[in-house]
Amino acid sequence: MDTLLYLVGFGLLLFFLFGSETLVSIYREKQQMRHIENIIASLPEEERVKFSTKYLKQRVEQLYKTENPYSDLANEE
């Protein structure tokens, strides 16, 4: 029985050591999205469209670079 408790404790320790980074990053990303939503909501209609379009274009570029890290090298050739 003690061995089972040690294994469960060790498993929980590993989960919190390696899983906490993922949980924290997800939490921070959600906070950032809420902040951006508040900024967008406070803008007038015309500026809201411009800001949203610009933000989405930047986000797409970031995601593209993340998924294709060598895309810049391909464009240079």
mmCIF file of the N, C-alpha and C atoms, coordinates in Angstrom:
data_MODEL
# 
_entry.id   MODEL 
# 
loop_
_atom_site.group_PDB 
_atom_site.id 
_atom_site.type_symbol 
_atom_site.label_atom_id 
_atom_site.label_alt_id 
_atom_site.label_comp_id 
_atom_site.label_asym_id 
_atom_site.label_entity_id 
_atom_site.label_seq_id 
_atom_site.pdbx_PDB_ins_code 
_atom_site.Cartn_x 
_atom_site.Cartn_y 
_atom_site.Cartn_z 
_atom_site.occupancy 
_atom_site.B_iso_or_equiv 
_atom_site.pdbx_formal_charge 
_atom_site.auth_seq_id 
_atom_site.auth_comp_id 
_atom_site.auth_asym_id 
_atom_site.auth_atom_id 
_atom_site.pdbx_PDB_model_num 
ATOM 1   N N  . MET A 1 1  ? 0.826   -1.199 0.000   1.00 0.00 ? 1  MET A N  1 
ATOM 2   C CA . MET A 1 1  ? 0.000   0.000  0.000   1.00 0.00 ? 1  MET A CA 1 
ATOM 3   C C  . MET A 1 1  ? 0.865   1.255  0.000   1.00 0.00 ? 1  MET A C  1 
ATOM 4   N N  . ASP A 1 2  ? 1.958   1.215  0.765   1.00 0.00 ? 2  ASP A N  1 
ATOM 5   C CA . ASP A 1 2  ? 2.846   2.377  0.809   1.00 0.00 ? 2  ASP A CA 1 
ATOM 6   C C  . ASP A 1 2  ? 3.472   2.642  -0.557  1.00 0.00 ? 2  ASP A C  1 
ATOM 7   N N  . THR A 1 3  ? 3.790   1.568  -1.259  1.00 0.00 ? 3  THR A N  1 
ATOM 8   C CA . THR A 1 3  ? 4.401   1.716  -2.582  1.00 0.00 ? 3  THR A CA 1 
ATOM 9   C C  . THR A 1 3  ? 3.446   2.425  -3.533  1.00 0.00 ? 3  THR A C  1 
ATOM 10  N N  . LEU A 1 4  ? 2.166   2.084  -3.448  1.00 0.00 ? 4  LEU A N  1 
ATOM 11  C CA . LEU A 1 4  ? 1.163   2.721  -4.298  1.00 0.00 ? 4  LEU A CA 1 
ATOM 12  C C  . LEU A 1 4  ? 1.075   4.213  -3.996  1.00 0.00 ? 4  LEU A C  1 
ATOM 13  N N  . LEU A 1 5  ? 1.088   4.567  -2.715  1.00 0.00 ? 5  LEU A N  1 
ATOM 14  C CA . LEU A 1 5  ? 1.042   5.982  -2.340  1.00 0.00 ? 5  LEU A CA 1 
ATOM 15  C C  . LEU A 1 5  ? 2.275   6.725  -2.840  1.00 0.00 ? 5  LEU A C  1 
ATOM 16  N N  . TYR A 1 6  ? 3.439   6.098  -2.756  1.00 0.00 ? 6  TYR A N  1 
ATOM 17  C CA . TYR A 1 6  ? 4.664   6.727  -3.257  1.00 0.00 ? 6  TYR A CA 1 
ATOM 18  C C  . TYR A 1 6  ? 4.582   6.944  -4.770  1.00 0.00 ? 6  TYR A C  1 
ATOM 19  N N  . LEU A 1 7  ? 4.056   5.943  -5.476  1.00 0.00 ? 7  LEU A N  1 
ATOM 20  C CA . LEU A 1 7  ? 3.931   6.075  -6.925  1.00 0.00 ? 7  LEU A CA 1 
ATOM 21  C C  . LEU A 1 7  ? 2.946   7.178  -7.308  1.00 0.00 ? 7  LEU A C  1 
ATOM 22  N N  . VAL A 1 8  ? 1.834   7.250  -6.592  1.00 0.00 ? 8  VAL A N  1 
ATOM 23  C CA . VAL A 1 8  ? 0.848   8.299  -6.855  1.00 0.00 ? 8  VAL A CA 1 
ATOM 24  C C  . VAL A 1 8  ? 1.454   9.664  -6.547  1.00 0.00 ? 8  VAL A C  1 
ATOM 25  N N  . GLY A 1 9  ? 2.151   9.770  -5.434  1.00 0.00 ? 9  GLY A N  1 
ATOM 26  C CA . GLY A 1 9  ? 2.810   11.028 -5.073  1.00 0.00 ? 9  GLY A CA 1 
ATOM 27  C C  . GLY A 1 9  ? 3.851   11.434 -6.100  1.00 0.00 ? 9  GLY A C  1 
ATOM 28  N N  . PHE A 1 10 ? 4.637   10.470 -6.554  1.00 0.00 ? 10 PHE A N  1 
ATOM 29  C CA . PHE A 1 10 ? 5.655   10.748 -7.561  1.00 0.00 ? 10 PHE A CA 1 
ATOM 30  C C  . PHE A 1 10 ? 5.007   11.179 -8.879  1.00 0.00 ? 10 PHE A C  1 
ATOM 31  N N  . GLY A 1 11 ? 3.909   10.527 -9.232  1.00 0.00 ? 11 GLY A N  1 
ATOM 32  C CA . GLY A 1 11 ? 3.178   10.901 -10.451 1.00 0.00 ? 11 GLY A CA 1 
ATOM 33  C C  . GLY A 1 11 ? 2.629   12.315 -10.363 1.00 0.00 ? 11 GLY A C  1 
ATOM 34  N N  . LEU A 1 12 ? 2.074   12.666 -9.201  1.00 0.00 ? 12 LEU A N  1 
ATOM 35  C CA . LEU A 1 12 ? 1.573   14.028 -9.010  1.00 0.00 ? 12 LEU A CA 1 
ATOM 36  C C  . LEU A 1 12 ? 2.702   15.049 -9.070  1.00 0.00 ? 12 LEU A C  1 
ATOM 37  N N  . LEU A 1 13 ? 3.826   14.709 -8.480  1.00 0.00 ? 13 LEU A N  1 
ATOM 38  C CA . LEU A 1 13 ? 4.985   15.600 -8.520  1.00 0.00 ? 13 LEU A CA 1 
ATOM 39  C C  . LEU A 1 13 ? 5.423   15.848 -9.961  1.00 0.00 ? 13 LEU A C  1 
ATOM 40  N N  . LEU A 1 14 ? 5.509   14.796 -10.746 1.00 0.00 ? 14 LEU A N  1 
ATOM 41  C CA . LEU A 1 14 ? 5.889   14.945 -12.155 1.00 0.00 ? 14 LEU A CA 1 
ATOM 42  C C  . LEU A 1 14 ? 4.861   15.774 -12.922 1.00 0.00 ? 14 LEU A C  1 
ATOM 43  N N  . PHE A 1 15 ? 3.583   15.534 -12.631 1.00 0.00 ? 15 PHE A N  1 
ATOM 44  C CA . PHE A 1 15 ? 2.535   16.302 -13.305 1.00 0.00 ? 15 PHE A CA 1 
ATOM 45  C C  . PHE A 1 15 ? 2.676   17.786 -13.015 1.00 0.00 ? 15 PHE A C  1 
ATOM 46  N N  . PHE A 1 16 ? 2.874   18.132 -11.747 1.00 0.00 ? 16 PHE A N  1 
ATOM 47  C CA . PHE A 1 16 ? 2.969   19.546 -11.403 1.00 0.00 ? 16 PHE A CA 1 
ATOM 48  C C  . PHE A 1 16 ? 4.265   20.178 -11.894 1.00 0.00 ? 16 PHE A C  1 
ATOM 49  N N  . LEU A 1 17 ? 5.323   19.397 -11.987 1.00 0.00 ? 17 LEU A N  1 
ATOM 50  C CA . LEU A 1 17 ? 6.576   19.947 -12.503 1.00 0.00 ? 17 LEU A CA 1 
ATOM 51  C C  . LEU A 1 17 ? 6.491   20.238 -13.994 1.00 0.00 ? 17 LEU A C  1 
ATOM 52  N N  . PHE A 1 18 ? 5.947   19.306 -14.759 1.00 0.00 ? 18 PHE A N  1 
ATOM 53  C CA . PHE A 1 18 ? 5.934   19.460 -16.209 1.00 0.00 ? 18 PHE A CA 1 
ATOM 54  C C  . PHE A 1 18 ? 4.610   19.993 -16.745 1.00 0.00 ? 18 PHE A C  1 
ATOM 55  N N  . GLY A 1 19 ? 3.519   19.717 -16.074 1.00 0.00 ? 19 GLY A N  1 
ATOM 56  C CA . GLY A 1 19 ? 2.213   20.161 -16.546 1.00 0.00 ? 19 GLY A CA 1 
ATOM 57  C C  . GLY A 1 19 ? 1.884   21.588 -16.164 1.00 0.00 ? 19 GLY A C  1 
ATOM 58  N N  . SER A 1 20 ? 2.527   22.102 -15.126 1.00 0.00 ? 20 SER A N  1 
ATOM 59  C CA . SER A 1 20 ? 2.207   23.450 -14.664 1.00 0.00 ? 20 SER A CA 1 
ATOM 60  C C  . SER A 1 20 ? 2.607   24.504 -15.684 1.00 0.00 ? 20 SER A C  1 
ATOM 61  N N  . GLU A 1 21 ? 3.690   24.273 -16.431 1.00 0.00 ? 21 GLU A N  1 
ATOM 62  C CA . GLU A 1 21 ? 4.099   25.241 -17.450 1.00 0.00 ? 21 GLU A CA 1 
ATOM 63  C C  . GLU A 1 21 ? 3.017   25.393 -18.506 1.00 0.00 ? 21 GLU A C  1 
ATOM 64  N N  . THR A 1 22 ? 2.429   24.296 -18.894 1.00 0.00 ? 22 THR A N  1 
ATOM 65  C CA . THR A 1 22 ? 1.370   24.335 -19.896 1.00 0.00 ? 22 THR A CA 1 
ATOM 66  C C  . THR A 1 22 ? 0.152   25.062 -19.347 1.00 0.00 ? 22 THR A C  1 
ATOM 67  N N  . LEU A 1 23 ? -0.218  24.767 -18.116 1.00 0.00 ? 23 LEU A N  1 
ATOM 68  C CA . LEU A 1 23 ? -1.377  25.418 -17.512 1.00 0.00 ? 23 LEU A CA 1 
ATOM 69  C C  . LEU A 1 23 ? -1.155  26.917 -17.374 1.00 0.00 ? 23 LEU A C  1 
ATOM 70  N N  . VAL A 1 24 ? 0.044   27.317 -16.964 1.00 0.00 ? 24 VAL A N  1 
ATOM 71  C CA . VAL A 1 24 ? 0.357   28.736 -16.806 1.00 0.00 ? 24 VAL A CA 1 
ATOM 72  C C  . VAL A 1 24 ? 0.333   29.439 -18.159 1.00 0.00 ? 24 VAL A C  1 
ATOM 73  N N  . SER A 1 25 ? 0.881   28.809 -19.187 1.00 0.00 ? 25 SER A N  1 
ATOM 74  C CA . SER A 1 25 ? 0.894   29.448 -20.504 1.00 0.00 ? 25 SER A CA 1 
ATOM 75  C C  . SER A 1 25 ? -0.520  29.593 -21.061 1.00 0.00 ? 25 SER A C  1 
ATOM 76  N N  . ILE A 1 26 ? -1.371  28.604 -20.829 1.00 0.00 ? 26 ILE A N  1 
ATOM 77  C CA . ILE A 1 26 ? -2.764  28.703 -21.272 1.00 0.00 ? 26 ILE A CA 1 
ATOM 78  C C  . ILE A 1 26 ? -3.467  29.837 -20.533 1.00 0.00 ? 26 ILE A C  1 
ATOM 79  N N  . TYR A 1 27 ? -3.231  29.945 -19.223 1.00 0.00 ? 27 TYR A N  1 
ATOM 80  C CA . TYR A 1 27 ? -3.842  31.009 -18.426 1.00 0.00 ? 27 TYR A CA 1 
ATOM 81  C C  . TYR A 1 27 ? -3.385  32.380 -18.915 1.00 0.00 ? 27 TYR A C  1 
ATOM 82  N N  . ARG A 1 28 ? -2.091  32.529 -19.182 1.00 0.00 ? 28 ARG A N  1 
ATOM 83  C CA . ARG A 1 28 ? -1.567  33.820 -19.659 1.00 0.00 ? 28 ARG A CA 1 
ATOM 84  C C  . ARG A 1 28 ? -2.130  34.179 -21.025 1.00 0.00 ? 28 ARG A C  1 
ATOM 85  N N  . GLU A 1 29 ? -2.273  33.193 -21.887 1.00 0.00 ? 29 GLU A N  1 
ATOM 86  C CA . GLU A 1 29 ? -2.831  33.457 -23.215 1.00 0.00 ? 29 GLU A CA 1 
ATOM 87  C C  . GLU A 1 29 ? -4.283  33.905 -23.104 1.00 0.00 ? 29 GLU A C  1 
ATOM 88  N N  . LYS A 1 30 ? -5.040  33.299 -22.203 1.00 0.00 ? 30 LYS A N  1 
ATOM 89  C CA . LYS A 1 30 ? -6.430  33.715 -22.003 1.00 0.00 ? 30 LYS A CA 1 
ATOM 90  C C  . LYS A 1 30 ? -6.499  35.134 -21.448 1.00 0.00 ? 30 LYS A C  1 
ATOM 91  N N  . GLN A 1 31 ? -5.587  35.466 -20.525 1.00 0.00 ? 31 GLN A N  1 
ATOM 92  C CA . GLN A 1 31 ? -5.543  36.826 -19.993 1.00 0.00 ? 31 GLN A CA 1 
ATOM 93  C C  . GLN A 1 31 ? -5.234  37.828 -21.097 1.00 0.00 ? 31 GLN A C  1 
ATOM 94  N N  . GLN A 1 32 ? -4.288  37.483 -21.956 1.00 0.00 ? 32 GLN A N  1 
ATOM 95  C CA . GLN A 1 32 ? -3.916  38.362 -23.056 1.00 0.00 ? 32 GLN A CA 1 
ATOM 96  C C  . GLN A 1 32 ? -5.100  38.566 -24.000 1.00 0.00 ? 32 GLN A C  1 
ATOM 97  N N  . MET A 1 33 ? -5.835  37.502 -24.284 1.00 0.00 ? 33 MET A N  1 
ATOM 98  C CA . MET A 1 33 ? -7.002  37.619 -25.160 1.00 0.00 ? 33 MET A CA 1 
ATOM 99  C C  . MET A 1 33 ? -8.077  38.508 -24.533 1.00 0.00 ? 33 MET A C  1 
ATOM 100 N N  . ARG A 1 34 ? -8.301  38.369 -23.236 1.00 0.00 ? 34 ARG A N  1 
ATOM 101 C CA . ARG A 1 34 ? -9.278  39.236 -22.557 1.00 0.00 ? 34 ARG A CA 1 
ATOM 102 C C  . ARG A 1 34 ? -8.853  40.695 -22.651 1.00 0.00 ? 34 ARG A C  1 
ATOM 103 N N  . HIS A 1 35 ? -7.560  40.946 -22.475 1.00 0.00 ? 35 HIS A N  1 
ATOM 104 C CA . HIS A 1 35 ? -7.032  42.306 -22.545 1.00 0.00 ? 35 HIS A CA 1 
ATOM 105 C C  . HIS A 1 35 ? -7.251  42.887 -23.948 1.00 0.00 ? 35 HIS A C  1 
ATOM 106 N N  . ILE A 1 36 ? -6.968  42.104 -24.970 1.00 0.00 ? 36 ILE A N  1 
ATOM 107 C CA . ILE A 1 36 ? -7.159  42.563 -26.346 1.00 0.00 ? 36 ILE A CA 1 
ATOM 108 C C  . ILE A 1 36 ? -8.640  42.795 -26.631 1.00 0.00 ? 36 ILE A C  1 
ATOM 109 N N  . GLU A 1 37 ? -9.501  41.927 -26.129 1.00 0.00 ? 37 GLU A N  1 
ATOM 110 C CA . GLU A 1 37 ? -10.943 42.113 -26.319 1.00 0.00 ? 37 GLU A CA 1 
ATOM 111 C C  . GLU A 1 37 ? -11.413 43.404 -25.665 1.00 0.00 ? 37 GLU A C  1 
ATOM 112 N N  . ASN A 1 38 ? -10.872 43.734 -24.483 1.00 0.00 ? 38 ASN A N  1 
ATOM 113 C CA . ASN A 1 38 ? -11.233 44.983 -23.814 1.00 0.00 ? 38 ASN A CA 1 
ATOM 114 C C  . ASN A 1 38 ? -10.769 46.196 -24.612 1.00 0.00 ? 38 ASN A C  1 
ATOM 115 N N  . ILE A 1 39 ? -9.568  46.102 -25.188 1.00 0.00 ? 39 ILE A N  1 
ATOM 116 C CA . ILE A 1 39 ? -9.068  47.202 -26.018 1.00 0.00 ? 39 ILE A CA 1 
ATOM 117 C C  . ILE A 1 39 ? -9.977  47.393 -27.224 1.00 0.00 ? 39 ILE A C  1 
ATOM 118 N N  . ILE A 1 40 ? -10.321 46.304 -27.884 1.00 0.00 ? 40 ILE A N  1 
ATOM 119 C CA . ILE A 1 40 ? -11.177 46.381 -29.072 1.00 0.00 ? 40 ILE A CA 1 
ATOM 120 C C  . ILE A 1 40 ? -12.548 46.951 -28.710 1.00 0.00 ? 40 ILE A C  1 
ATOM 121 N N  . ALA A 1 41 ? -13.095 46.536 -27.581 1.00 0.00 ? 41 ALA A N  1 
ATOM 122 C CA . ALA A 1 41 ? -14.421 47.009 -27.175 1.00 0.00 ? 41 ALA A CA 1 
ATOM 123 C C  . ALA A 1 41 ? -14.426 48.503 -26.864 1.00 0.00 ? 41 ALA A C  1 
ATOM 124 N N  . SER A 1 42 ? -13.286 49.047 -26.432 1.00 0.00 ? 42 SER A N  1 
ATOM 125 C CA . SER A 1 42 ? -13.237 50.460 -26.066 1.00 0.00 ? 42 SER A CA 1 
ATOM 126 C C  . SER A 1 42 ? -13.022 51.382 -27.267 1.00 0.00 ? 42 SER A C  1 
ATOM 127 N N  . LEU A 1 43 ? -12.687 50.830 -28.418 1.00 0.00 ? 43 LEU A N  1 
ATOM 128 C CA . LEU A 1 43 ? -12.429 51.647 -29.607 1.00 0.00 ? 43 LEU A CA 1 
ATOM 129 C C  . LEU A 1 43 ? -13.729 51.996 -30.334 1.00 0.00 ? 43 LEU A C  1 
ATOM 130 N N  . PRO A 1 44 ? -13.720 53.132 -31.042 1.00 0.00 ? 44 PRO A N  1 
ATOM 131 C CA . PRO A 1 44 ? -14.863 53.440 -31.910 1.00 0.00 ? 44 PRO A CA 1 
ATOM 132 C C  . PRO A 1 44 ? -14.955 52.412 -33.042 1.00 0.00 ? 44 PRO A C  1 
ATOM 133 N N  . GLU A 1 45 ? -16.115 52.342 -33.666 1.00 0.00 ? 45 GLU A N  1 
ATOM 134 C CA . GLU A 1 45 ? -16.388 51.306 -34.679 1.00 0.00 ? 45 GLU A CA 1 
ATOM 135 C C  . GLU A 1 45 ? -15.342 51.267 -35.794 1.00 0.00 ? 45 GLU A C  1 
ATOM 136 N N  . GLU A 1 46 ? -15.005 52.409 -36.357 1.00 0.00 ? 46 GLU A N  1 
ATOM 137 C CA . GLU A 1 46 ? -14.079 52.445 -37.490 1.00 0.00 ? 46 GLU A CA 1 
ATOM 138 C C  . GLU A 1 46 ? -12.681 51.971 -37.083 1.00 0.00 ? 46 GLU A C  1 
ATOM 139 N N  . GLU A 1 47 ? -12.212 52.448 -35.948 1.00 0.00 ? 47 GLU A N  1 
ATOM 140 C CA . GLU A 1 47 ? -10.888 52.044 -35.476 1.00 0.00 ? 47 GLU A CA 1 
ATOM 141 C C  . GLU A 1 47 ? -10.879 50.581 -35.033 1.00 0.00 ? 47 GLU A C  1 
ATOM 142 N N  . ARG A 1 48 ? -12.014 50.111 -34.561 1.00 0.00 ? 48 ARG A N  1 
ATOM 143 C CA . ARG A 1 48 ? -12.131 48.714 -34.136 1.00 0.00 ? 48 ARG A CA 1 
ATOM 144 C C  . ARG A 1 48 ? -11.865 47.767 -35.304 1.00 0.00 ? 48 ARG A C  1 
ATOM 145 N N  . VAL A 1 49 ? -12.419 48.101 -36.457 1.00 0.00 ? 49 VAL A N  1 
ATOM 146 C CA . VAL A 1 49 ? -12.221 47.271 -37.650 1.00 0.00 ? 49 VAL A CA 1 
ATOM 147 C C  . VAL A 1 49 ? -10.758 47.289 -38.064 1.00 0.00 ? 49 VAL A C  1 
ATOM 148 N N  . LYS A 1 50 ? -10.138 48.476 -38.077 1.00 0.00 ? 50 LYS A N  1 
ATOM 149 C CA . LYS A 1 50 ? -8.726  48.587 -38.463 1.00 0.00 ? 50 LYS A CA 1 
ATOM 150 C C  . LYS A 1 50 ? -7.834  47.806 -37.505 1.00 0.00 ? 50 LYS A C  1 
ATOM 151 N N  . PHE A 1 51 ? -8.077  47.983 -36.207 1.00 0.00 ? 51 PHE A N  1 
ATOM 152 C CA . PHE A 1 51 ? -7.258  47.301 -35.205 1.00 0.00 ? 51 PHE A CA 1 
ATOM 153 C C  . PHE A 1 51 ? -7.409  45.788 -35.315 1.00 0.00 ? 51 PHE A C  1 
ATOM 154 N N  . SER A 1 52 ? -8.644  45.327 -35.450 1.00 0.00 ? 52 SER A N  1 
ATOM 155 C CA . SER A 1 52 ? -8.893  43.882 -35.540 1.00 0.00 ? 52 SER A CA 1 
ATOM 156 C C  . SER A 1 52 ? -8.222  43.282 -36.767 1.00 0.00 ? 52 SER A C  1 
ATOM 157 N N  . THR A 1 53 ? -8.326  43.974 -37.899 1.00 0.00 ? 53 THR A N  1 
ATOM 158 C CA . THR A 1 53 ? -7.707  43.481 -39.128 1.00 0.00 ? 53 THR A CA 1 
ATOM 159 C C  . THR A 1 53 ? -6.194  43.409 -38.979 1.00 0.00 ? 53 THR A C  1 
ATOM 160 N N  . LYS A 1 54 ? -5.607  44.472 -38.433 1.00 0.00 ? 54 LYS A N  1 
ATOM 161 C CA . LYS A 1 54 ? -4.152  44.510 -38.251 1.00 0.00 ? 54 LYS A CA 1 
ATOM 162 C C  . LYS A 1 54 ? -3.700  43.424 -37.274 1.00 0.00 ? 54 LYS A C  1 
ATOM 163 N N  . TYR A 1 55 ? -4.433  43.268 -36.171 1.00 0.00 ? 55 TYR A N  1 
ATOM 164 C CA . TYR A 1 55 ? -4.069  42.257 -35.178 1.00 0.00 ? 55 TYR A CA 1 
ATOM 165 C C  . TYR A 1 55 ? -4.153  40.854 -35.770 1.00 0.00 ? 55 TYR A C  1 
ATOM 166 N N  . LEU A 1 56 ? -5.222  40.578 -36.506 1.00 0.00 ? 56 LEU A N  1 
ATOM 167 C CA . LEU A 1 56 ? -5.386  39.244 -37.087 1.00 0.00 ? 56 LEU A CA 1 
ATOM 168 C C  . LEU A 1 56 ? -4.305  38.940 -38.115 1.00 0.00 ? 56 LEU A C  1 
ATOM 169 N N  . LYS A 1 57 ? -3.917  39.930 -38.909 1.00 0.00 ? 57 LYS A N  1 
ATOM 170 C CA . LYS A 1 57 ? -2.838  39.717 -39.883 1.00 0.00 ? 57 LYS A CA 1 
ATOM 171 C C  . LYS A 1 57 ? -1.528  39.383 -39.168 1.00 0.00 ? 57 LYS A C  1 
ATOM 172 N N  . GLN A 1 58 ? -1.232  40.122 -38.093 1.00 0.00 ? 58 GLN A N  1 
ATOM 173 C CA . GLN A 1 58 ? -0.003  39.856 -37.333 1.00 0.00 ? 58 GLN A CA 1 
ATOM 174 C C  . GLN A 1 58 ? -0.049  38.471 -36.704 1.00 0.00 ? 58 GLN A C  1 
ATOM 175 N N  . ARG A 1 59 ? -1.195  38.100 -36.186 1.00 0.00 ? 59 ARG A N  1 
ATOM 176 C CA . ARG A 1 59 ? -1.341  36.789 -35.538 1.00 0.00 ? 59 ARG A CA 1 
ATOM 177 C C  . ARG A 1 59 ? -1.165  35.653 -36.553 1.00 0.00 ? 59 ARG A C  1 
ATOM 178 N N  . VAL A 1 60 ? -1.723  35.828 -37.736 1.00 0.00 ? 60 VAL A N  1 
ATOM 179 C CA . VAL A 1 60 ? -1.576  34.813 -38.782 1.00 0.00 ? 60 VAL A CA 1 
ATOM 180 C C  . VAL A 1 60 ? -0.105  34.661 -39.161 1.00 0.00 ? 60 VAL A C  1 
ATOM 181 N N  . GLU A 1 61 ? 0.611   35.785 -39.280 1.00 0.00 ? 61 GLU A N  1 
ATOM 182 C CA . GLU A 1 61 ? 2.042   35.726 -39.601 1.00 0.00 ? 61 GLU A CA 1 
ATOM 183 C C  . GLU A 1 61 ? 2.820   34.998 -38.505 1.00 0.00 ? 61 GLU A C  1 
ATOM 184 N N  . GLN A 1 62 ? 2.485   35.282 -37.238 1.00 0.00 ? 62 GLN A N  1 
ATOM 185 C CA . GLN A 1 62 ? 3.158   34.606 -36.121 1.00 0.00 ? 62 GLN A CA 1 
ATOM 186 C C  . GLN A 1 62 ? 2.908   33.106 -36.171 1.00 0.00 ? 62 GLN A C  1 
ATOM 187 N N  . LEU A 1 63 ? 1.662   32.722 -36.387 1.00 0.00 ? 63 LEU A N  1 
ATOM 188 C CA . LEU A 1 63 ? 1.329   31.300 -36.438 1.00 0.00 ? 63 LEU A CA 1 
ATOM 189 C C  . LEU A 1 63 ? 2.000   30.620 -37.621 1.00 0.00 ? 63 LEU A C  1 
ATOM 190 N N  . TYR A 1 64 ? 2.068   31.308 -38.751 1.00 0.00 ? 64 TYR A N  1 
ATOM 191 C CA . TYR A 1 64 ? 2.711   30.736 -39.928 1.00 0.00 ? 64 TYR A CA 1 
ATOM 192 C C  . TYR A 1 64 ? 4.195   30.506 -39.651 1.00 0.00 ? 64 TYR A C  1 
ATOM 193 N N  . LYS A 1 65 ? 4.839   31.474 -38.997 1.00 0.00 ? 65 LYS A N  1 
ATOM 194 C CA . LYS A 1 65 ? 6.263   31.323 -38.677 1.00 0.00 ? 65 LYS A CA 1 
ATOM 195 C C  . LYS A 1 65 ? 6.480   30.217 -37.648 1.00 0.00 ? 65 LYS A C  1 
ATOM 196 N N  . THR A 1 66 ? 5.535   30.041 -36.738 1.00 0.00 ? 66 THR A N  1 
ATOM 197 C CA . THR A 1 66 ? 5.645   28.988 -35.735 1.00 0.00 ? 66 THR A CA 1 
ATOM 198 C C  . THR A 1 66 ? 5.526   27.613 -36.386 1.00 0.00 ? 66 THR A C  1 
ATOM 199 N N  . GLU A 1 67 ? 4.583   27.483 -37.311 1.00 0.00 ? 67 GLU A N  1 
ATOM 200 C CA . GLU A 1 67 ? 4.369   26.194 -37.970 1.00 0.00 ? 67 GLU A CA 1 
ATOM 201 C C  . GLU A 1 67 ? 5.411   25.923 -39.043 1.00 0.00 ? 67 GLU A C  1 
ATOM 202 N N  . ASN A 1 68 ? 5.959   26.982 -39.642 1.00 0.00 ? 68 ASN A N  1 
ATOM 203 C CA . ASN A 1 68 ? 6.951   26.848 -40.711 1.00 0.00 ? 68 ASN A CA 1 
ATOM 204 C C  . ASN A 1 68 ? 8.187   27.669 -40.354 1.00 0.00 ? 68 ASN A C  1 
ATOM 205 N N  . PRO A 1 69 ? 9.009   27.181 -39.435 1.00 0.00 ? 69 PRO A N  1 
ATOM 206 C CA . PRO A 1 69 ? 10.138  27.990 -38.957 1.00 0.00 ? 69 PRO A CA 1 
ATOM 207 C C  . PRO A 1 69 ? 11.149  28.340 -40.038 1.00 0.00 ? 69 PRO A C  1 
ATOM 208 N N  . TYR A 1 70 ? 11.186  27.592 -41.130 1.00 0.00 ? 70 TYR A N  1 
ATOM 209 C CA . TYR A 1 70 ? 12.156  27.866 -42.190 1.00 0.00 ? 70 TYR A CA 1 
ATOM 210 C C  . TYR A 1 70 ? 11.523  28.612 -43.360 1.00 0.00 ? 70 TYR A C  1 
ATOM 211 N N  . SER A 1 71 ? 10.344  29.197 -43.150 1.00 0.00 ? 71 SER A N  1 
ATOM 212 C CA . SER A 1 71 ? 9.666   29.892 -44.242 1.00 0.00 ? 71 SER A CA 1 
ATOM 213 C C  . SER A 1 71 ? 10.452  31.109 -44.715 1.00 0.00 ? 71 SER A C  1 
ATOM 214 N N  . ASP A 1 72 ? 11.155  31.791 -43.810 1.00 0.00 ? 72 ASP A N  1 
ATOM 215 C CA . ASP A 1 72 ? 11.960  32.948 -44.197 1.00 0.00 ? 72 ASP A CA 1 
ATOM 216 C C  . ASP A 1 72 ? 13.101  32.536 -45.109 1.00 0.00 ? 72 ASP A C  1 
ATOM 217 N N  . LEU A 1 73 ? 13.685  31.383 -44.868 1.00 0.00 ? 73 LEU A N  1 
ATOM 218 C CA . LEU A 1 73 ? 14.775  30.906 -45.709 1.00 0.00 ? 73 LEU A CA 1 
ATOM 219 C C  . LEU A 1 73 ? 14.280  30.578 -47.110 1.00 0.00 ? 73 LEU A C  1 
ATOM 220 N N  . ALA A 1 74 ? 13.083  30.048 -47.215 1.00 0.00 ? 74 ALA A N  1 
ATOM 221 C CA . ALA A 1 74 ? 12.524  29.703 -48.524 1.00 0.00 ? 74 ALA A CA 1 
ATOM 222 C C  . ALA A 1 74 ? 12.213  30.963 -49.327 1.00 0.00 ? 74 ALA A C  1 
ATOM 223 N N  . ASN A 1 75 ? 11.813  32.036 -48.637 1.00 0.00 ? 75 ASN A N  1 
ATOM 224 C CA . ASN A 1 75 ? 11.486  33.283 -49.328 1.00 0.00 ? 75 ASN A CA 1 
ATOM 225 C C  . ASN A 1 75 ? 12.733  33.991 -49.844 1.00 0.00 ? 75 ASN A C  1 
ATOM 226 N N  . GLU A 1 76 ? 13.874  33.785 -49.202 1.00 0.00 ? 76 GLU A N  1 
ATOM 227 C CA . GLU A 1 76 ? 15.108  34.457 -49.592 1.00 0.00 ? 76 GLU A CA 1 
ATOM 228 C C  . GLU A 1 76 ? 15.673  33.900 -50.888 1.00 0.00 ? 76 GLU A C  1 
ATOM 229 N N  . GLU A 1 77 ? 15.407  32.645 -51.188 1.00 0.00 ? 77 GLU A N  1 
ATOM 230 C CA . GLU A 1 77 ? 15.995  32.008 -52.375 1.00 0.00 ? 77 GLU A CA 1 
ATOM 231 C C  . GLU A 1 77 ? 15.387  32.469 -53.654 1.00 0.00 ? 77 GLU A C  1 
# 
